[in-house]
Amino acid sequence: GHSCVLCAMSEEYEGLFRSGMVEEREGVVGVPPGISVSSFRGFLEFMYLGRCGSECGKADGRELVILSEMYDVGGLREWLLEDGIGYESVCGAYEFGLVEEGDRSDVVDGCIRIVGEGLC
């Protein structure tokens, strides 16, 4: 079922579904605290399709980074750095990259690249 897709994409989800926790008992995955429903939908879209589509485009990129870190999902962060940060969101993304939680220097570098490209 659906849990197999999540487990295949994330060892963290695999642990949740095999731990005896509510995810395994009820087969339900909740939206993590502090994450919007639209961002979680975008995250699930990436998990199911292996790429970003319209739901990712509606999501808050900062929340997608947090989700990719929480569940150790590769590829999503790379998409954000290549196509997910636009001129309208570059300042917020840059500020987010400066937060002292983990190494987000790639987010800062991506923002600097976008601004540099826009000035030329």
Beta strands, then each sheet from edge to edge (+ up, - down):
end
